[in-house]
Amino acid sequence: MTASISLFDENSRGGAVGVCPQCGGEVSMEVGERILSCRFCRTGLYISTRGPLVYRLPLSAEYKGKEVFYLPFWRIKGLRYKVASGTGEVEAHLLDLTAPAQKLMPKGANLGIRPQAWRLTLSNWPPLAPVADVPLSGAVNEEEIERLTGSGGDYLFTRLIGEAVYLLLAPFTTTEKNGKALLEGLFPDGPKYWITIENSHALWEAAKNADAPEPMRFIPLVCPNCAAAMPAQTKAEVLICHKCLTSFWPHGETLTRIPSAVLGDHADGERLFPFWQIEFSSEKLSLHTRLD
């Protein structure tokens, strides 16, 4: 099942909005959430994409009718841990930043706002949006994080544990002035960057000639084993059928069964709590163990 999603409300802030591909009803959701639960037709769907989820920022009303293209930014939110040299002291900081996902964009560019301040639009890749050709590892590496956050110090190592990673498409335009081009974000408090005219033309060409990535696909939350409806539980990493107690996770355009077991007898109405079972082996340590 495929669908094109194109809807936004520039006057609403926080969260994200999409469209149910079954009935066309507006669906509110958390940003980064892949479970779509429609309150109108009671449909539960899993959003499947080849890459990260994509959202659009709202275009300010004052810029409607202006020639616009959309530039991709990585947005990552998570906890960053540092272990200091010498003392071994551990520091933890909340990280929430945006970084360019297109090679033609100015180095160090960012949206200049916190994305959670605006209601985003769950979106297919629209026309006039150049491809995201900067991988996450290239845009948000340790060196770049240090530069963006202005932090420093002598550390043994750092680790970033991401809570949310997705792409944001932001409306921009360019205006040529005095032999240069002004790259301007057409959303509230959008940033401005001076770039060369050649770079401006290259951005427009990349936007006009870009091939759109594959569209989002929607997997119905129906148990492949017994055909029962599975609950649309938000933030679920594994989908569990409450009727036949079979576990699945999304893989491509299907739900793939995960080996699982129910311990003890199970009666209707009882709650079951899930545990990951991890098996670990090391020939060097002559170790083979299994942990829950």
C-alpha positions as CSV (number, residue, x, y, z in Angstrom):
1,M,0.0,0.0,0.0
2,T,1.4,3.4,-0.9
3,A,0.1,6.9,-0.4
4,S,1.1,10.5,-0.9
5,I,1.0,12.7,2.1
6,S,0.8,16.4,1.8
7,L,-0.8,18.4,4.6
8,F,0.3,21.0,7.1
9,D,-1.1,23.6,9.4
10,E,1.3,26.4,9.8
11,N,-0.5,27.8,12.9
12,S,-0.1,24.7,15.0
13,R,3.0,23.9,17.0
14,G,4.4,20.7,18.4
15,G,4.1,17.1,17.1
16,A,3.4,16.0,13.6
17,V,0.4,15.5,11.3
18,G,-0.2,13.0,8.5
19,V,-3.0,11.6,6.5
20,C,-4.6,8.2,6.8
21,P,-4.1,6.4,3.4
22,Q,-7.3,4.5,4.1
23,C,-9.9,7.2,4.7
24,G,-8.0,10.5,4.2
25,G,-8.5,11.6,7.8
26,E,-5.9,13.8,9.6
27,V,-3.8,11.8,12.0
28,S,-1.8,13.5,14.8
29,M,1.3,11.6,15.9
30,E,4.6,12.0,17.7
31,V,7.6,13.0,15.6
32,G,9.6,9.9,14.7
33,E,6.7,7.5,15.4
34,R,6.1,4.8,12.8
35,I,2.8,3.5,14.1
36,L,-0.2,5.4,12.4
37,S,-3.5,4.9,14.3
38,C,-6.5,6.6,12.6
39,R,-9.2,7.7,15.0
40,F,-11.7,7.9,12.1
41,C,-11.6,4.5,10.5
42,R,-9.8,2.7,13.4
43,T,-7.0,1.5,11.0
44,G,-3.6,0.6,12.4
45,L,-0.6,0.8,10.0
46,Y,3.1,0.6,10.2
47,I,5.0,3.3,8.2
48,S,7.7,1.5,6.1
49,T,10.5,3.5,4.4
50,R,13.8,2.6,2.9
51,G,15.5,5.3,5.0
52,P,14.5,7.6,7.9
53,L,11.2,9.2,8.2
54,V,10.8,12.6,6.4
55,Y,9.0,15.7,7.7
56,R,8.4,19.1,6.2
57,L,8.5,22.4,8.1
58,P,5.6,24.8,7.5
59,L,6.0,27.6,4.9
60,S,5.3,31.0,6.4
61,A,2.1,32.5,4.9
62,E,4.0,35.7,3.8
63,Y,6.1,33.6,1.4
64,K,3.2,31.7,-0.3
65,G,3.4,32.1,-4.1
66,K,7.2,32.6,-4.0
67,E,9.4,30.2,-5.8
68,V,10.6,27.7,-3.2
69,F,12.7,24.6,-3.0
70,Y,13.2,22.3,0.0
71,L,16.6,21.5,1.6
72,P,17.1,18.4,3.7
73,F,18.5,18.5,7.2
74,W,19.4,15.7,9.6
75,R,17.8,16.1,13.0
76,I,19.1,14.0,15.8
77,K,18.0,14.0,19.4
78,G,19.6,11.9,22.1
79,L,22.0,11.7,25.0
80,R,25.7,12.2,24.6
81,Y,28.0,10.7,27.2
82,K,31.6,11.7,27.7
83,V,34.3,9.9,29.8
84,A,37.0,12.4,31.0
85,S,40.6,11.5,30.7
86,G,42.4,11.0,34.1
87,T,39.4,11.1,36.4
88,G,37.1,8.7,34.4
89,E,34.2,11.0,35.3
90,V,31.1,10.5,33.1
91,E,29.2,13.5,31.8
92,A,25.8,13.3,30.2
93,H,24.2,16.0,28.1
94,L,20.9,16.2,26.1
95,L,21.8,16.8,22.4
96,D,19.3,18.2,19.9
97,L,20.7,19.5,16.7
98,T,20.2,19.8,13.0
99,A,22.9,19.5,10.3
100,P,22.9,19.7,6.5
101,A,22.1,16.6,4.5
102,Q,23.0,18.0,1.1
103,K,26.6,18.5,-0.2
104,L,25.8,21.8,-1.9
105,M,24.5,23.5,1.3
106,P,26.8,25.8,3.3
107,K,29.0,23.9,5.8
108,G,27.8,24.3,9.3
109,A,24.3,25.4,8.2
110,N,21.4,24.6,10.6
111,L,17.8,25.4,10.9
112,G,18.4,27.9,13.7
113,I,15.3,26.6,15.6
114,R,14.3,23.6,17.7
115,P,12.1,21.4,15.4
116,Q,9.8,20.6,18.3
117,A,8.6,24.2,18.3
118,W,6.6,23.6,15.1
119,R,4.0,21.1,13.9
120,L,5.7,19.1,11.2
121,T,4.2,17.3,8.3
122,L,4.9,13.6,7.6
123,S,5.8,13.7,4.0
124,N,6.9,11.9,0.9
125,W,9.9,13.5,-0.9
126,P,8.3,16.5,-2.6
127,P,9.3,18.0,-6.0
128,L,12.0,20.6,-5.9
129,A,13.9,18.9,-3.1
130,P,17.5,17.7,-3.8
131,V,18.5,14.3,-2.6
132,A,20.0,13.9,0.8
133,D,23.6,12.9,-0.2
134,V,25.3,13.5,3.1
135,P,25.0,10.4,5.3
136,L,24.2,10.8,9.0
137,S,27.7,9.6,9.9
138,G,29.2,12.4,7.8
139,A,26.8,15.1,9.1
140,V,26.7,14.3,12.8
141,N,30.1,12.8,13.7
142,E,32.0,13.6,16.9
143,E,34.1,16.3,15.4
144,E,31.0,18.1,14.0
145,I,29.1,17.8,17.3
146,E,32.0,19.4,19.1
147,R,32.0,22.3,16.6
148,L,28.2,22.7,16.7
149,T,27.9,22.6,20.5
150,G,31.0,24.6,21.2
151,S,32.1,21.9,23.7
152,G,35.6,20.7,24.2
153,G,37.9,19.1,26.7
154,D,40.1,16.1,27.1
155,Y,38.0,12.9,26.9
156,L,38.8,9.2,26.6
157,F,35.8,8.7,24.4
158,T,32.2,9.9,23.8
159,R,29.1,8.1,22.8
160,L,25.9,9.4,21.4
161,I,22.7,7.3,22.1
162,G,20.1,8.6,19.6
163,E,16.5,8.9,20.7
164,A,15.3,10.2,17.3
165,V,16.9,10.5,13.9
166,Y,14.9,11.7,10.9
167,L,15.1,14.1,7.9
168,L,13.6,17.6,7.9
169,L,12.8,19.3,4.6
170,A,12.8,23.1,5.1
171,P,11.6,25.7,2.5
172,F,14.3,28.0,1.1
173,T,14.8,30.4,-1.7
174,T,17.7,32.5,-3.1
175,T,17.9,36.1,-4.0
176,E,20.9,37.5,-6.0
177,K,22.4,40.7,-4.6
178,N,25.6,42.5,-5.4
179,G,27.3,39.5,-7.0
180,K,26.3,37.1,-4.2
181,A,23.2,35.1,-3.5
182,L,21.2,35.2,-0.2
183,L,20.0,31.7,0.8
184,E,17.0,32.3,3.0
185,G,14.8,30.0,5.1
186,L,11.1,30.7,4.4
187,F,9.8,29.5,7.8
188,P,9.5,31.4,11.1
189,D,12.9,32.5,12.3
190,G,14.5,30.8,9.3
191,P,18.3,31.4,8.9
192,K,20.0,33.4,6.1
193,Y,23.4,32.5,4.5
194,W,25.4,34.3,1.8
195,I,26.6,31.9,-0.9
196,T,28.0,32.3,-4.4
197,I,25.8,32.7,-7.3
198,E,27.3,29.5,-8.8
199,N,26.3,27.6,-5.7
200,S,22.8,29.1,-5.8
201,H,22.3,27.9,-9.4
202,A,23.7,24.5,-8.5
203,L,21.1,24.2,-5.6
204,W,18.2,25.1,-8.0
205,E,19.5,22.6,-10.6
206,A,19.8,19.9,-8.0
207,A,16.3,20.6,-6.7
208,K,14.8,20.6,-10.2
209,N,16.6,17.4,-11.5
210,A,16.4,15.3,-8.3
211,D,14.8,11.9,-8.6
212,A,12.4,11.3,-5.8
213,P,13.1,8.4,-3.4
214,E,10.6,5.6,-3.1
215,P,7.4,6.6,-1.4
216,M,6.3,5.6,2.0
217,R,4.5,2.3,2.3
218,F,2.0,1.2,4.9
219,I,1.9,-2.3,6.4
220,P,-1.5,-3.1,7.9
221,L,-1.2,-4.3,11.6
222,V,-2.8,-7.6,10.9
223,C,-1.2,-10.8,12.3
224,P,0.2,-12.9,9.4
225,N,-0.2,-16.0,11.5
226,C,-3.9,-15.8,12.6
227,A,-5.2,-12.7,10.8
228,A,-6.2,-11.0,14.0
229,A,-5.8,-7.2,14.4
230,M,-2.7,-6.3,16.3
231,P,-2.8,-3.3,18.7
232,A,-1.3,0.0,17.3
233,Q,1.1,0.5,20.3
234,T,3.2,3.6,19.9
235,K,7.0,3.3,20.2
236,A,6.7,-0.5,19.7
237,E,10.0,-2.1,18.5
238,V,8.2,-5.5,18.2
239,L,4.6,-6.2,17.3
240,I,2.9,-8.9,19.3
241,C,-0.4,-10.5,18.4
242,H,-2.5,-10.8,21.6
243,K,-4.6,-13.6,20.1
244,C,-1.9,-16.2,19.1
245,L,1.0,-14.6,21.1
246,T,3.2,-14.5,18.0
247,S,5.9,-11.8,17.7
248,F,6.8,-9.9,14.5
249,W,8.9,-6.9,13.4
250,P,8.6,-5.0,10.2
251,H,11.0,-6.0,7.5
252,G,10.6,-4.1,4.2
253,E,7.0,-4.4,3.2
254,T,6.1,-7.3,5.4
255,L,5.9,-8.4,9.0
256,T,8.6,-11.0,9.7
257,R,8.2,-13.5,12.6
258,I,10.6,-13.3,15.5
259,P,11.4,-16.5,17.4
260,S,9.6,-16.1,20.8
261,A,8.2,-18.2,23.6
262,V,5.6,-17.8,26.4
263,L,6.9,-19.0,29.7
264,G,4.3,-20.9,31.8
265,D,0.6,-21.2,31.4
266,H,-1.3,-18.2,30.1
267,A,-4.9,-17.4,31.0
268,D,-7.1,-14.8,29.4
269,G,-6.8,-11.4,31.0
270,E,-3.3,-11.9,32.3
271,R,-0.6,-9.5,31.4
272,L,2.6,-10.7,29.8
273,F,5.9,-8.7,30.0
274,P,8.4,-9.0,27.3
275,F,12.2,-9.6,27.8
276,W,14.9,-9.8,25.2
277,Q,17.0,-12.9,25.3
278,I,20.6,-12.4,24.3
279,E,23.0,-15.2,23.5
280,F,26.7,-14.4,23.7
281,S,29.8,-16.5,22.8
282,S,33.5,-15.8,22.9
283,E,36.1,-18.4,21.9
284,K,38.9,-16.4,23.5
285,L,37.1,-16.4,26.8
286,S,35.7,-19.9,26.4
287,L,32.4,-18.3,27.2
288,H,28.9,-19.1,26.1
289,T,26.0,-17.6,28.0
290,R,22.4,-16.6,27.6
291,L,20.9,-13.6,29.4
292,D,17.4,-12.1,29.7
